[in-house]
Amino acid sequence: MTSLRASTRLQKLSAGQQLRHLRRSEDRRRWLGSYAEQIAVKGASLHHIPKDWDFRDAAGLAATAPVSYGALITRGRLQRGETVLIHAAAGGLGAMAIQISKAVGARVIATAGSQAKLDVAKGFGADECVNYETNPEW
């Protein structure tokens, strides 16, 4: 399991189980993202990591999907057929925003500062890409 806020890996946690004390794991990655030996989190903040995923991939998804979804769907109420402009489209949040936008049927215009980054955005589904470094209008 992982907790987004502390990037923590918990072991032997059952649904509904309350944790009072966590002992240091041999997995050193446990301490990345937090400067405490013990933390308290709500159960809703914990997510199971699928067995075939590594910790980095799980933490990356947990850090990007809720933010992009919240901005586009919850707050922005993006709908099928609308157009969305996504800046920094080749980064983690941008790439996730492209995927969420395409999943709801929106048209995506992506911006980035190099052709390589635009290629990444295109690979995630961007419909149009604009290089703001070479296009003075942007």
C-alpha positions as YAML, in Angstrom:
chain: A
units: angstrom
residues:
- id: 1
  name: MET
  ca: [0.00, 0.00, 0.00]
- id: 2
  name: THR
  ca: [1.04, 3.56, -0.47]
- id: 3
  name: SER
  ca: [-0.02, 6.85, 1.01]
- id: 4
  name: LEU
  ca: [0.35, 9.80, -1.35]
- id: 5
  name: ARG
  ca: [1.29, 12.33, 1.29]
- id: 6
  name: ALA
  ca: [4.20, 10.38, 2.73]
- id: 7
  name: SER
  ca: [5.00, 7.92, -0.08]
- id: 8
  name: THR
  ca: [4.92, 5.17, 2.48]
- id: 9
  name: ARG
  ca: [4.80, 1.45, 1.94]
- id: 10
  name: LEU
  ca: [2.80, -0.34, 4.62]
- id: 11
  name: GLN
  ca: [2.87, -4.07, 5.10]
- id: 12
  name: LYS
  ca: [0.24, -6.48, 6.47]
- id: 13
  name: LEU
  ca: [-2.58, -3.94, 6.58]
- id: 14
  name: SER
  ca: [-6.12, -5.28, 6.65]
- id: 15
  name: ALA
  ca: [-9.25, -3.35, 5.76]
- id: 16
  name: GLY
  ca: [-10.49, -1.49, 8.81]
- id: 17
  name: GLN
  ca: [-7.32, -2.13, 10.80]
- id: 18
  name: GLN
  ca: [-6.10, 0.80, 12.86]
- id: 19
  name: LEU
  ca: [-2.38, 1.37, 13.08]
- id: 20
  name: ARG
  ca: [-0.90, 2.90, 16.20]
- id: 21
  name: HIS
  ca: [2.80, 2.43, 15.50]
- id: 22
  name: LEU
  ca: [4.78, 1.63, 12.37]
- id: 23
  name: ARG
  ca: [8.23, 0.14, 12.63]
- id: 24
  name: ARG
  ca: [10.92, 1.15, 10.17]
- id: 25
  name: SER
  ca: [10.83, -1.04, 7.08]
- id: 26
  name: GLU
  ca: [13.95, -2.40, 5.44]
- id: 27
  name: ASP
  ca: [12.64, -0.73, 2.28]
- id: 28
  name: ARG
  ca: [14.52, 2.62, 2.37]
- id: 29
  name: ARG
  ca: [12.14, 4.15, -0.17]
- id: 30
  name: ARG
  ca: [9.55, 4.23, 2.58]
- id: 31
  name: TRP
  ca: [10.95, 7.48, 3.93]
- id: 32
  name: LEU
  ca: [10.98, 9.48, 0.69]
- id: 33
  name: GLY
  ca: [8.50, 12.33, 0.81]
- id: 34
  name: SER
  ca: [8.19, 12.48, 4.59]
- id: 35
  name: TYR
  ca: [10.44, 13.51, 7.42]
- id: 36
  name: ALA
  ca: [8.70, 11.64, 10.21]
- id: 37
  name: GLU
  ca: [9.12, 8.20, 11.70]
- id: 38
  name: GLN
  ca: [5.39, 7.97, 12.38]
- id: 39
  name: ILE
  ca: [2.44, 9.59, 10.66]
- id: 40
  name: ALA
  ca: [-1.33, 9.42, 10.96]
- id: 41
  name: VAL
  ca: [-3.41, 9.20, 7.79]
- id: 42
  name: LYS
  ca: [-7.03, 8.55, 7.02]
- id: 43
  name: GLY
  ca: [-7.74, 5.13, 5.60]
- id: 44
  name: ALA
  ca: [-9.13, 6.76, 2.44]
- id: 45
  name: SER
  ca: [-5.62, 8.09, 1.75]
- id: 46
  name: LEU
  ca: [-4.20, 4.57, 1.45]
- id: 47
  name: HIS
  ca: [-4.27, 2.62, -1.80]
- id: 48
  name: HIS
  ca: [-3.27, -0.94, -2.64]
- id: 49
  name: ILE
  ca: [-0.40, -1.27, -5.10]
- id: 50
  name: PRO
  ca: [-1.12, -4.00, -7.68]
- id: 51
  name: LYS
  ca: [1.38, -6.85, -7.42]
- id: 52
  name: ASP
  ca: [2.82, -6.28, -10.89]
- id: 53
  name: TRP
  ca: [3.45, -2.52, -10.30]
- id: 54
  name: ASP
  ca: [6.56, -1.08, -8.74]
- id: 55
  name: PHE
  ca: [6.45, 1.55, -6.01]
- id: 56
  name: ARG
  ca: [7.54, 4.41, -8.28]
- id: 57
  name: ASP
  ca: [4.76, 3.79, -10.81]
- id: 58
  name: ALA
  ca: [2.12, 3.54, -8.11]
- id: 59
  name: ALA
  ca: [3.28, 6.73, -6.42]
- id: 60
  name: GLY
  ca: [3.37, 8.55, -9.76]
- id: 61
  name: LEU
  ca: [-0.21, 7.58, -10.56]
- id: 62
  name: ALA
  ca: [-1.39, 8.56, -7.09]
- id: 63
  name: ALA
  ca: [0.30, 11.94, -7.43]
- id: 64
  name: THR
  ca: [-1.06, 12.84, -10.88]
- id: 65
  name: ALA
  ca: [-4.47, 11.25, -11.46]
- id: 66
  name: PRO
  ca: [-6.36, 12.86, -8.55]
- id: 67
  name: VAL
  ca: [-4.96, 16.33, -9.32]
- id: 68
  name: SER
  ca: [-5.70, 16.18, -13.05]
- id: 69
  name: TYR
  ca: [-9.11, 14.59, -12.55]
- id: 70
  name: GLY
  ca: [-10.04, 17.11, -9.87]
- id: 71
  name: ALA
  ca: [-9.05, 20.07, -12.04]
- id: 72
  name: LEU
  ca: [-10.61, 18.85, -15.28]
- id: 73
  name: ILE
  ca: [-13.67, 16.90, -14.22]
- id: 74
  name: THR
  ca: [-14.61, 17.89, -10.68]
- id: 75
  name: ARG
  ca: [-13.77, 21.59, -10.85]
- id: 76
  name: GLY
  ca: [-13.73, 22.29, -14.61]
- id: 77
  name: ARG
  ca: [-16.63, 19.95, -15.49]
- id: 78
  name: LEU
  ca: [-14.99, 19.06, -18.80]
- id: 79
  name: GLN
  ca: [-17.49, 17.47, -21.20]
- id: 80
  name: ARG
  ca: [-17.38, 15.43, -24.39]
- id: 81
  name: GLY
  ca: [-16.84, 17.68, -27.41]
- id: 82
  name: GLU
  ca: [-15.21, 20.53, -25.49]
- id: 83
  name: THR
  ca: [-11.64, 21.71, -26.13]
- id: 84
  name: VAL
  ca: [-9.05, 21.88, -23.38]
- id: 85
  name: LEU
  ca: [-5.63, 23.58, -23.45]
- id: 86
  name: ILE
  ca: [-2.99, 21.72, -21.45]
- id: 87
  name: HIS
  ca: [0.28, 23.50, -20.72]
- id: 88
  name: ALA
  ca: [3.44, 21.51, -19.86]
- id: 89
  name: ALA
  ca: [1.74, 18.59, -21.54]
- id: 90
  name: ALA
  ca: [4.75, 16.27, -21.48]
- id: 91
  name: GLY
  ca: [5.12, 16.34, -17.68]
- id: 92
  name: GLY
  ca: [3.41, 13.97, -15.28]
- id: 93
  name: LEU
  ca: [0.35, 16.11, -14.65]
- id: 94
  name: GLY
  ca: [0.11, 17.16, -18.28]
- id: 95
  name: ALA
  ca: [0.29, 13.61, -19.59]
- id: 96
  name: MET
  ca: [-2.37, 12.50, -17.13]
- id: 97
  name: ALA
  ca: [-4.54, 15.50, -18.04]
- id: 98
  name: ILE
  ca: [-4.33, 14.54, -21.71]
- id: 99
  name: GLN
  ca: [-5.45, 10.98, -20.96]
- id: 100
  name: ILE
  ca: [-8.35, 12.05, -18.75]
- id: 101
  name: SER
  ca: [-9.47, 14.65, -21.30]
- id: 102
  name: LYS
  ca: [-9.41, 12.12, -24.13]
- id: 103
  name: ALA
  ca: [-11.27, 9.57, -21.98]
- id: 104
  name: VAL
  ca: [-14.23, 11.97, -21.67]
- id: 105
  name: GLY
  ca: [-14.11, 12.78, -25.39]
- id: 106
  name: ALA
  ca: [-12.58, 16.25, -25.30]
- id: 107
  name: ARG
  ca: [-10.30, 17.77, -27.93]
- id: 108
  name: VAL
  ca: [-6.81, 18.44, -26.52]
- id: 109
  name: ILE
  ca: [-4.43, 21.23, -27.49]
- id: 110
  name: ALA
  ca: [-1.08, 20.64, -25.80]
- id: 111
  name: THR
  ca: [1.82, 23.03, -25.28]
- id: 112
  name: ALA
  ca: [5.46, 22.28, -24.56]
- id: 113
  name: GLY
  ca: [8.86, 23.85, -25.20]
- id: 114
  name: SER
  ca: [10.44, 21.31, -27.55]
- id: 115
  name: GLN
  ca: [9.51, 18.95, -30.34]
- id: 116
  name: ALA
  ca: [10.56, 15.97, -28.21]
- id: 117
  name: LYS
  ca: [8.10, 17.02, -25.50]
- id: 118
  name: LEU
  ca: [5.37, 17.58, -28.07]
- id: 119
  name: ASP
  ca: [6.00, 14.06, -29.36]
- id: 120
  name: VAL
  ca: [5.38, 12.77, -25.83]
- id: 121
  name: ALA
  ca: [2.14, 14.74, -25.61]
- id: 122
  name: LYS
  ca: [1.05, 13.43, -29.01]
- id: 123
  name: GLY
  ca: [1.82, 9.90, -27.82]
- id: 124
  name: PHE
  ca: [-0.56, 10.39, -24.89]
- id: 125
  name: GLY
  ca: [-3.32, 11.49, -27.27]
- id: 126
  name: ALA
  ca: [-3.06, 15.25, -27.81]
- id: 127
  name: ASP
  ca: [-4.96, 16.32, -30.92]
- id: 128
  name: GLU
  ca: [-2.88, 19.42, -31.60]
- id: 129
  name: CYS
  ca: [0.52, 20.47, -30.25]
- id: 130
  name: VAL
  ca: [2.07, 23.93, -29.99]
- id: 131
  name: ASN
  ca: [5.74, 24.62, -29.33]
- id: 132
  name: TYR
  ca: [5.71, 27.86, -27.34]
- id: 133
  name: GLU
  ca: [9.47, 28.32, -27.82]
- id: 134
  name: THR
  ca: [9.31, 28.43, -31.62]
- id: 135
  name: ASN
  ca: [5.86, 29.95, -32.03]
- id: 136
  name: PRO
  ca: [6.05, 33.65, -31.07]
- id: 137
  name: GLU
  ca: [2.26, 33.95, -30.89]
- id: 138
  name: TRP
  ca: [2.30, 31.67, -27.84]
...
